[in-house]
Amino acid sequence: MVIEKAGVDAEVARLNRLQSQHAESQYKMRYQLRHLTDEIPRLEKRLEDLRLDIVARHDTSGDKFVIHLDGQDIRDRGIAGELLLRRAEKMRGANAQREIGEFAGFKLFVADNYLRGPEIVFKGTSVHTVNLANTALGMIRSLEYSVQNLDEGAATLVENIKSTQKRITGLREQTEQPFEYAEKLVGLVQRQQEITDALDLTKNQASNQLDSKSAETTEEANAQSETTARRNGQTHQVRSGAGISV
């Protein structure tokens, strides 16, 4: 039984570790689930705003290009790009934002970001940023690309929403799964207690037996002492009687 107890104790310890790991994993997954569930409305709002911007966007491809800067319409891409770069450089270090015109149906700003430096910003229902380019034409190409590829951003958001919903479904299924060895652990803990109780009972019985034997030994010793004392008393009387007759 002692050997069995050692094996049961080891298995209970192992399963308790697994149960703790399962509980920790469940906690992390529930946290992720809450985060992703909160993320869905934000992604859907961004998609809704982006779709409104797509509807409001003007076509500036080819000869349709026109940008309104500082009160004047500019149709030359090179000049427009140069003006944007100059306006952006004037904002460097200001850590601020200033409206400078309109483009493709959006309000146009130059802004200085503390980490990224100057950048171009266009605003509709949502806000979009464009990094500065090294050349005037490169600046305009970057701006036009960002405006005309809002559809790509919307498609990316749709995929993000789908993948997030899929992750939410998977996490919900996992968080509903109980500890795999819960019943086995309960049974082993019960058996562990039974063995402990049995060993305690055996120990108590052995102790009682030792106490009983000790009591018997004591009684035997006392009885032997009494017998010896009686014999010694009788011998003394015999000797005393012998002395008187002489």
Backbone bond lengths (Angstrom), bond angles and torsions (degrees), N, CA, C in turn:
res aa  C-N    CA-C-N  psi(-1)  N-CA   C-N-CA  omega(-1)  CA-C   N-CA-C  phi
1 M - - - 1.460 - - 1.531 112.08 -
2 V 1.339 115.52 -33.41 1.465 119.84 177.86 1.517 110.10 -64.21
3 I 1.320 116.77 -40.68 1.462 121.24 178.44 1.535 110.30 -64.58
4 E 1.322 116.52 -42.22 1.460 120.70 178.01 1.529 110.69 -61.24
5 K 1.328 116.06 -41.64 1.465 120.01 -179.86 1.527 111.47 -61.53
6 A 1.323 116.64 -40.33 1.469 120.60 179.09 1.527 110.33 -61.35
7 G 1.326 116.39 -42.54 1.461 120.26 178.97 1.515 112.34 -67.19
8 V 1.339 116.46 -42.08 1.470 120.54 179.33 1.519 110.51 -65.45
9 D 1.339 117.03 -41.87 1.465 121.03 179.04 1.525 111.21 -59.92
10 A 1.324 116.57 -43.21 1.471 121.01 -179.67 1.527 110.89 -64.33
11 E 1.333 116.98 -42.35 1.459 121.01 -178.83 1.528 111.16 -68.98
12 V 1.328 117.01 -38.67 1.470 120.64 177.28 1.531 110.02 -62.80
13 A 1.324 116.55 -42.42 1.467 120.72 178.84 1.528 110.80 -62.11
14 R 1.338 115.66 -42.56 1.475 120.15 -179.90 1.536 111.12 -64.12
15 L 1.310 116.72 -45.17 1.462 120.57 -178.76 1.523 111.66 -69.06
16 N 1.331 117.18 -32.30 1.463 119.90 175.66 1.527 111.04 -64.62
17 R 1.337 116.28 -38.55 1.474 119.83 176.13 1.528 110.45 -63.42
18 L 1.327 116.23 -44.78 1.460 120.36 179.02 1.531 110.93 -62.85
19 Q 1.314 117.07 -37.58 1.461 120.72 179.36 1.532 110.83 -66.52
20 S 1.330 116.43 -38.86 1.473 120.42 177.08 1.527 110.84 -64.87
21 Q 1.332 116.38 -41.62 1.464 120.51 177.72 1.521 110.88 -64.07
22 H 1.327 116.55 -39.34 1.468 121.29 178.58 1.529 110.14 -63.79
23 A 1.338 116.99 -42.98 1.463 120.97 -179.87 1.528 110.86 -64.37
24 E 1.331 116.76 -41.10 1.462 120.63 178.76 1.529 110.74 -65.27
25 S 1.321 116.22 -42.26 1.463 120.99 178.19 1.529 111.01 -62.64
26 Q 1.333 116.17 -41.40 1.461 120.62 178.34 1.525 111.12 -62.16
27 Y 1.325 116.53 -40.36 1.470 121.01 179.15 1.528 110.75 -62.07
28 K 1.329 116.55 -46.09 1.465 120.72 -179.33 1.535 110.89 -63.58
29 M 1.333 116.29 -41.47 1.459 119.66 -179.33 1.527 111.59 -67.61
30 R 1.333 117.22 -37.35 1.469 119.99 177.41 1.527 110.92 -65.91
31 Y 1.340 116.11 -35.81 1.464 120.04 176.61 1.532 110.20 -64.45
32 Q 1.327 116.47 -46.96 1.465 120.67 177.47 1.528 111.12 -60.55
33 L 1.321 115.93 -38.95 1.459 120.76 -179.48 1.529 110.89 -62.67
34 R 1.330 116.32 -44.30 1.477 119.86 178.09 1.524 110.82 -63.06
35 H 1.338 115.95 -42.41 1.468 119.91 -179.36 1.524 111.40 -63.24
36 L 1.326 117.19 -46.59 1.461 121.20 -178.62 1.528 111.49 -67.73
37 T 1.327 116.22 -36.99 1.465 119.88 178.08 1.523 110.71 -63.65
38 D 1.331 116.85 -38.71 1.469 120.87 176.76 1.527 111.56 -71.47
39 E 1.331 116.54 -25.96 1.463 120.75 -177.13 1.530 112.18 -73.99
40 I 1.311 117.64 -30.80 1.465 121.24 -176.96 1.536 112.14 -55.95
41 P 1.335 120.78 -51.45 1.468 119.99 179.86 1.534 112.99 -59.47
42 R 1.350 116.88 -35.96 1.467 119.52 178.61 1.529 111.04 -66.51
43 L 1.322 116.39 -42.67 1.465 119.36 178.50 1.529 111.09 -64.84
44 E 1.314 116.67 -40.68 1.468 120.36 179.62 1.525 111.21 -65.82
45 K 1.334 117.26 -36.27 1.474 120.14 177.91 1.523 110.48 -67.92
46 R 1.334 117.13 -41.57 1.462 120.55 177.30 1.523 110.73 -62.08
47 L 1.323 117.26 -40.06 1.461 121.07 178.92 1.522 110.89 -65.56
48 E 1.323 116.47 -42.67 1.466 120.49 178.89 1.531 110.82 -61.54
49 D 1.335 117.18 -44.82 1.462 121.24 179.45 1.530 111.17 -65.03
50 L 1.319 115.55 -40.68 1.468 119.54 -179.29 1.527 110.86 -65.11
51 R 1.309 117.32 -38.43 1.463 120.59 178.34 1.528 111.34 -66.29
52 L 1.318 117.13 -34.61 1.467 120.58 175.15 1.532 110.67 -65.62
53 D 1.326 116.63 -38.55 1.463 120.40 177.19 1.522 111.50 -65.97
54 I 1.324 115.95 -37.38 1.471 119.74 178.31 1.524 110.53 -62.66
55 V 1.328 116.16 -41.61 1.471 120.36 178.79 1.522 110.89 -64.93
56 A 1.340 116.38 -38.34 1.473 120.74 -176.31 1.530 112.92 -81.40
57 R 1.301 118.76 -12.38 1.468 123.30 -175.07 1.526 111.84 -66.30
58 H 1.340 114.96 140.19 1.471 121.50 175.41 1.528 110.10 -99.30
59 D 1.310 115.65 149.03 1.457 121.16 177.91 1.529 109.27 -79.99
60 T 1.333 117.11 122.29 1.475 120.95 179.46 1.529 111.05 -119.81
61 S 1.304 117.05 19.44 1.462 119.98 -178.40 1.522 110.82 -73.30
62 G 1.348 115.83 150.50 1.461 121.43 176.10 1.521 113.68 56.77
63 D 1.349 115.52 -131.35 1.465 121.15 -177.54 1.524 113.04 -74.91
64 K 1.321 116.85 -4.27 1.464 120.39 179.38 1.531 111.85 -81.27
65 F 1.325 115.62 -2.83 1.465 119.37 -176.99 1.526 111.47 -64.97
66 V 1.327 115.26 130.50 1.464 122.68 172.07 1.521 108.29 -158.83
67 I 1.321 115.87 137.93 1.460 121.20 178.69 1.514 108.30 -132.79
68 H 1.302 116.86 136.90 1.469 121.60 -178.60 1.528 107.96 -100.75
69 L 1.342 116.84 112.63 1.458 122.56 -178.55 1.525 110.15 -127.14
70 D 1.318 115.02 126.09 1.461 121.62 175.88 1.525 112.62 49.45
71 G 1.323 115.54 43.26 1.457 120.07 173.32 1.515 115.77 87.22
72 Q 1.338 118.76 4.96 1.465 119.84 179.87 1.528 111.00 -135.37
73 D 1.349 115.29 147.93 1.457 121.08 178.08 1.517 109.58 -88.34
74 I 1.310 116.01 129.25 1.466 121.54 -178.86 1.515 108.09 -120.34
75 R 1.334 116.29 127.74 1.453 121.50 -178.06 1.529 113.03 -109.51
76 D 1.312 115.80 -6.48 1.465 120.62 177.85 1.530 109.28 -90.94
77 R 1.305 116.20 119.31 1.459 120.05 -176.11 1.527 112.21 -63.85
78 G 1.323 117.50 -39.58 1.465 120.83 -179.00 1.526 111.29 -62.01
79 I 1.331 115.40 -46.83 1.471 119.55 179.57 1.529 110.89 -64.62
80 A 1.314 115.51 -42.54 1.465 119.99 -179.93 1.530 110.80 -61.41
81 G 1.335 116.24 -43.39 1.455 119.71 179.71 1.514 112.29 -64.47
82 E 1.335 116.41 -40.29 1.467 120.52 178.97 1.524 111.28 -63.50
83 L 1.335 116.20 -41.79 1.463 120.12 179.05 1.535 111.51 -64.62
84 L 1.329 116.80 -39.82 1.460 120.01 178.24 1.532 111.34 -62.53
85 L 1.336 116.30 -43.52 1.463 119.95 -179.94 1.521 111.58 -63.92
86 R 1.336 116.04 -39.86 1.471 119.34 179.42 1.529 110.97 -66.01
87 R 1.337 116.19 -43.30 1.464 119.69 179.25 1.537 110.40 -62.58
88 A 1.328 116.14 -38.90 1.459 119.87 -179.05 1.527 111.38 -67.36
89 E 1.335 117.22 -42.00 1.457 120.25 -179.61 1.528 111.52 -64.79
90 K 1.310 117.51 -32.75 1.473 120.87 177.64 1.526 111.39 -66.17
91 M 1.328 116.04 -23.86 1.466 120.38 -179.23 1.532 112.70 -88.15
92 R 1.332 117.31 -8.57 1.465 120.08 -175.56 1.531 110.98 -58.41
93 G 1.324 115.11 129.27 1.459 120.88 179.15 1.517 114.76 83.75
94 A 1.344 117.15 -6.09 1.472 119.44 -177.69 1.517 112.47 -79.10
95 N 1.340 116.07 -22.19 1.469 121.08 -177.55 1.528 110.43 52.06
96 A 1.350 114.46 45.78 1.469 120.45 -176.66 1.520 108.84 -146.03
97 Q 1.315 116.13 -177.76 1.467 122.81 -177.63 1.523 109.22 -138.61
98 R 1.366 115.92 140.60 1.468 119.07 -179.71 1.519 109.73 -139.80
99 E 1.332 115.88 134.82 1.460 120.98 177.86 1.518 109.33 -76.64
100 I 1.363 115.75 133.98 1.460 119.53 -177.00 1.524 113.15 -124.66
101 G 1.341 118.96 -8.74 1.455 118.41 179.91 1.517 113.15 163.55
102 E 1.358 114.92 -152.00 1.461 121.10 -179.85 1.525 109.77 -140.80
103 F 1.336 114.08 151.39 1.456 119.16 176.68 1.524 109.65 -153.67
104 A 1.315 116.57 129.10 1.468 124.45 174.39 1.528 112.67 56.42
105 G 1.333 116.43 30.19 1.459 120.31 179.13 1.524 113.75 90.43
106 F 1.326 117.50 6.03 1.465 122.00 -179.65 1.528 110.96 -119.00
107 K 1.315 116.09 148.24 1.456 120.78 172.72 1.520 108.73 -72.99
108 L 1.329 115.34 140.91 1.458 121.21 -173.35 1.536 109.93 -113.90
109 F 1.335 115.38 135.54 1.465 121.34 -178.30 1.530 109.66 -133.82
110 V 1.335 114.92 155.88 1.463 120.42 163.69 1.520 106.17 -113.10
111 A 1.307 115.60 139.23 1.460 120.21 -176.29 1.516 109.87 -139.38
112 D 1.318 115.42 150.20 1.460 120.31 174.91 1.520 108.34 -110.94
113 N 1.316 114.82 118.81 1.459 121.02 179.04 1.523 109.11 -97.75
114 Y 1.330 115.93 135.58 1.467 120.76 -175.58 1.531 111.65 -58.22
115 L 1.341 117.12 -37.56 1.460 121.04 -177.28 1.522 112.88 -92.04
116 R 1.349 116.77 -39.73 1.464 120.59 -172.55 1.526 113.49 -98.82
117 G 1.317 117.56 -13.08 1.456 119.69 -177.56 1.522 111.61 84.06
118 P 1.356 118.06 -161.98 1.468 121.06 -177.73 1.526 111.72 -65.77
119 E 1.344 115.91 146.57 1.453 121.86 177.06 1.518 109.48 -155.44
120 I 1.322 115.96 161.35 1.462 122.09 177.36 1.524 108.52 -96.16
121 V 1.334 115.66 137.43 1.467 120.96 -178.95 1.522 108.79 -127.11
122 F 1.338 116.50 131.80 1.468 118.75 170.61 1.527 108.50 -122.54
123 K 1.340 113.91 140.00 1.461 120.56 -171.53 1.511 111.67 -124.87
124 G 1.320 114.19 132.71 1.452 122.04 168.95 1.513 106.51 -124.57
125 T 1.317 116.56 -121.43 1.462 119.66 170.94 1.520 109.54 -72.36
126 S 1.308 116.85 -32.43 1.464 122.80 175.54 1.530 109.46 -117.62
127 V 1.317 115.72 174.38 1.468 122.32 -175.78 1.522 109.77 -111.00
128 H 1.345 116.21 135.96 1.459 121.79 -178.41 1.528 109.02 -130.62
129 T 1.319 116.60 139.46 1.463 120.74 -179.76 1.521 110.79 -116.55
130 V 1.345 114.59 150.17 1.466 121.64 178.98 1.524 107.87 -132.09
131 N 1.325 116.37 127.30 1.458 120.17 178.07 1.524 111.11 -71.13
132 L 1.318 116.47 151.60 1.463 120.31 177.46 1.524 110.44 -70.04
133 A 1.329 115.41 145.70 1.462 121.51 176.38 1.532 108.91 -102.40
134 N 1.334 115.50 171.82 1.463 119.58 -178.39 1.523 112.89 -82.51
135 T 1.338 116.77 -20.69 1.460 120.54 -177.73 1.524 110.28 -127.85
136 A 1.334 115.71 164.80 1.461 121.17 -179.09 1.528 110.73 -63.94
137 L 1.348 116.85 -49.14 1.462 119.80 -179.85 1.528 111.31 -66.38
138 G 1.323 115.69 -35.29 1.463 119.34 177.19 1.530 111.28 -64.03
139 M 1.326 116.27 -35.18 1.461 120.73 178.55 1.523 111.04 -64.82
140 I 1.324 116.28 -44.35 1.464 120.28 -179.82 1.524 110.80 -68.45
141 R 1.328 116.82 -39.34 1.472 119.01 177.99 1.527 110.44 -60.55
142 S 1.331 116.66 -42.59 1.470 120.54 179.33 1.522 111.19 -62.71
143 L 1.322 116.10 -41.45 1.466 120.10 -179.83 1.526 110.75 -66.90
144 E 1.324 117.48 -46.16 1.465 120.84 -179.87 1.535 110.96 -64.34
145 Y 1.322 115.96 -40.17 1.460 119.29 179.93 1.527 110.37 -61.26
146 S 1.331 117.02 -44.67 1.465 121.10 -179.05 1.523 111.20 -62.04
147 V 1.331 116.80 -40.23 1.465 120.43 -178.43 1.525 111.25 -71.01
148 Q 1.315 116.17 -45.24 1.458 120.01 -174.77 1.532 113.13 -77.71
149 N 1.336 117.03 -11.84 1.469 119.18 -179.20 1.527 112.37 -110.20
150 L 1.316 116.30 28.18 1.458 119.83 172.85 1.525 110.81 -62.59
151 D 1.347 116.25 -30.54 1.472 120.70 178.62 1.524 111.24 -60.31
152 E 1.338 114.89 -37.74 1.462 119.14 179.82 1.531 110.30 -65.73
153 G 1.328 115.49 -38.94 1.465 119.45 177.06 1.522 111.48 -63.85
154 A 1.340 116.39 -39.14 1.466 120.46 178.46 1.528 110.63 -64.62
155 A 1.326 116.43 -41.99 1.466 120.11 178.99 1.527 111.00 -63.34
156 T 1.328 116.29 -38.76 1.462 120.50 178.04 1.523 110.86 -63.98
157 L 1.333 116.55 -40.43 1.462 120.51 177.76 1.527 111.93 -64.05
158 V 1.320 116.32 -39.64 1.473 120.24 177.84 1.522 109.97 -59.87
159 E 1.327 117.13 -44.08 1.457 121.08 179.29 1.531 111.42 -66.86
160 N 1.337 115.91 -38.52 1.465 119.71 177.93 1.532 111.38 -62.43
161 I 1.325 115.70 -40.84 1.464 120.21 179.12 1.528 110.21 -64.29
162 K 1.330 116.58 -43.99 1.465 120.31 179.61 1.525 111.52 -62.74
163 S 1.335 116.10 -46.01 1.462 119.49 -178.82 1.529 111.38 -66.69
164 T 1.340 116.70 -35.80 1.461 120.53 178.23 1.521 110.55 -66.42
165 Q 1.334 116.64 -42.53 1.469 120.18 177.97 1.523 110.99 -63.62
166 K 1.330 116.65 -37.46 1.458 120.52 178.08 1.523 110.85 -65.30
167 R 1.325 117.04 -41.70 1.462 121.15 177.59 1.528 110.98 -63.92
168 I 1.329 116.42 -38.53 1.464 120.88 178.53 1.528 110.19 -61.92
169 T 1.331 115.96 -44.69 1.474 120.16 178.72 1.517 111.31 -60.59
170 G 1.330 116.19 -44.84 1.459 120.39 179.58 1.519 112.41 -64.18
171 L 1.328 116.94 -41.66 1.463 120.50 180.00 1.521 111.37 -66.75
172 R 1.323 116.94 -37.93 1.467 120.06 178.74 1.525 110.50 -62.30
173 E 1.328 115.95 -41.14 1.464 119.44 179.02 1.526 110.72 -64.45
174 Q 1.325 116.48 -40.43 1.459 120.11 -178.37 1.523 112.07 -70.11
175 T 1.343 116.97 -38.58 1.464 119.55 -178.67 1.529 111.91 -70.43
176 E 1.320 117.14 -17.60 1.462 120.73 178.84 1.526 112.40 -87.51
177 Q 1.327 116.92 -6.23 1.459 120.14 -178.81 1.529 110.28 -81.87
178 P 1.341 117.94 126.38 1.472 120.94 178.83 1.527 110.39 -76.19
179 F 1.317 115.49 171.80 1.464 120.77 175.88 1.526 109.02 -63.33
180 E 1.308 116.21 126.25 1.468 122.54 -171.74 1.523 113.12 -58.85
181 Y 1.323 116.74 -35.93 1.470 120.04 -173.97 1.530 111.95 -108.25
182 A 1.333 117.14 26.87 1.465 120.83 -176.17 1.532 111.69 -59.96
183 E 1.335 117.48 -48.47 1.462 121.06 -178.29 1.532 111.04 -65.29
184 K 1.316 116.03 -40.21 1.464 119.94 179.68 1.523 110.11 -63.15
185 L 1.331 116.01 -41.24 1.461 120.21 179.91 1.525 111.26 -63.99
186 V 1.329 116.54 -42.75 1.468 120.61 178.49 1.526 110.15 -59.88
187 G 1.337 117.04 -44.95 1.456 121.34 179.78 1.518 112.61 -63.06
188 L 1.333 116.00 -40.88 1.458 120.03 -179.63 1.523 111.67 -68.83
189 V 1.333 116.28 -38.81 1.468 119.88 177.84 1.530 109.97 -63.50
190 Q 1.331 116.24 -39.78 1.469 120.60 177.55 1.529 110.24 -64.01
191 R 1.339 115.89 -45.02 1.462 120.17 179.04 1.524 110.63 -64.30
192 Q 1.328 116.25 -37.85 1.466 121.01 178.24 1.526 110.90 -59.49
193 Q 1.337 116.15 -42.08 1.458 120.75 179.34 1.528 111.28 -68.03
194 E 1.348 115.40 -39.35 1.465 119.61 178.57 1.521 110.89 -61.22
195 I 1.324 116.10 -44.19 1.460 120.29 -179.79 1.530 110.23 -64.81
196 T 1.333 115.29 -42.91 1.465 119.41 179.43 1.518 111.10 -60.78
197 D 1.341 115.82 -43.95 1.468 120.11 179.24 1.526 110.75 -63.47
198 A 1.333 115.68 -41.33 1.459 120.11 -179.39 1.522 110.86 -65.02
199 L 1.324 116.56 -42.11 1.463 120.36 178.91 1.515 111.02 -66.72
200 D 1.327 117.61 -36.81 1.466 121.32 176.85 1.524 110.57 -65.04
201 L 1.358 115.86 -40.88 1.458 120.34 178.80 1.526 110.60 -63.29
202 T 1.327 115.66 -45.40 1.461 120.88 178.47 1.519 111.15 -60.55
203 K 1.333 114.40 -41.55 1.459 119.91 179.51 1.524 110.81 -63.29
204 N 1.345 115.30 -43.07 1.471 119.73 179.25 1.527 111.45 -65.00
205 Q 1.361 115.54 -41.79 1.455 119.44 178.21 1.523 111.31 -61.76
206 A 1.324 115.75 -42.27 1.463 119.97 179.11 1.518 110.29 -63.66
207 S 1.329 115.61 -40.11 1.463 120.54 179.56 1.515 110.63 -64.94
208 N 1.344 116.03 -41.23 1.466 120.24 179.25 1.526 111.16 -64.89
209 Q 1.351 114.14 -39.83 1.456 118.38 178.43 1.522 111.10 -63.17
210 L 1.321 116.30 -40.86 1.460 120.33 178.17 1.521 110.72 -64.34
211 D 1.341 115.44 -41.28 1.469 119.44 178.51 1.526 110.27 -63.65
212 S 1.358 116.49 -40.65 1.468 120.87 -179.73 1.523 111.01 -64.58
213 K 1.341 115.34 -45.60 1.455 119.74 178.39 1.527 111.25 -62.13
214 S 1.323 114.97 -38.50 1.463 119.36 179.56 1.516 110.43 -64.89
215 A 1.361 114.35 -40.83 1.473 118.54 179.03 1.518 110.44 -65.49
216 E 1.342 116.54 -42.19 1.459 120.58 179.16 1.523 110.50 -62.30
217 T 1.324 116.14 -42.72 1.463 120.52 179.53 1.516 110.62 -61.89
218 T 1.337 114.34 -41.43 1.471 119.18 179.35 1.521 110.86 -63.88
219 E 1.340 115.50 -43.60 1.465 119.85 179.50 1.524 110.73 -62.61
220 E 1.356 115.03 -43.09 1.463 119.08 179.32 1.523 110.49 -62.12
221 A 1.319 115.30 -41.04 1.467 119.66 -179.76 1.517 110.56 -64.88
222 N 1.329 114.59 -42.07 1.474 118.53 179.17 1.528 110.41 -64.15
223 A 1.338 114.81 -42.97 1.475 118.90 -179.88 1.523 110.58 -62.73
224 Q 1.328 115.13 -41.62 1.463 119.24 179.63 1.527 111.14 -64.70
225 S 1.346 114.04 -37.47 1.471 118.31 178.81 1.513 110.61 -65.02
226 E 1.360 114.49 -42.58 1.458 118.24 179.58 1.533 111.02 -63.36
227 T 1.355 116.56 -41.07 1.471 121.09 179.23 1.516 110.18 -62.39
228 T 1.315 114.92 -44.59 1.469 119.91 179.81 1.506 110.71 -62.59
229 A 1.350 114.76 -41.24 1.483 118.09 -179.81 1.510 110.98 -64.33
230 R 1.356 116.30 -41.20 1.460 118.86 179.16 1.524 110.86 -63.17
231 R 1.313 116.63 -43.52 1.461 120.39 179.93 1.514 110.83 -62.13
232 N 1.325 115.78 -41.58 1.467 119.60 179.05 1.513 110.62 -63.71
233 G 1.356 114.43 -35.83 1.475 118.35 179.72 1.509 111.01 -67.80
234 Q 1.328 117.06 -41.53 1.460 120.97 179.93 1.524 110.87 -64.97
235 T 1.287 116.86 -40.70 1.468 121.08 179.59 1.514 111.02 -62.88
236 H 1.345 116.17 -38.31 1.449 121.16 -179.31 1.526 110.34 -65.77
237 Q 1.358 114.86 -39.38 1.441 119.38 179.85 1.525 111.01 -65.92
238 V 1.325 117.08 -42.05 1.461 121.64 178.98 1.516 110.73 -59.87
239 R 1.300 114.64 -45.82 1.475 120.00 -179.01 1.519 110.71 -65.25
240 S 1.331 115.78 -37.91 1.471 118.84 -179.82 1.517 109.52 -66.69
241 G 1.347 115.80 -41.49 1.472 119.88 179.96 1.514 110.75 -63.45
242 A 1.284 118.18 -39.38 1.454 122.52 179.66 1.504 111.34 -63.35
243 G 1.293 117.52 -36.13 1.465 121.56 -179.01 1.508 111.22 -68.35
244 I 1.308 120.50 -35.61 1.450 124.31 -177.26 1.524 109.80 -69.80
245 S 1.360 116.56 -42.44 1.469 119.55 -177.79 1.516 110.99 -65.03
246 V 1.271 121.42 -28.35 1.464 123.71 179.23 1.523 107.70 -71.50
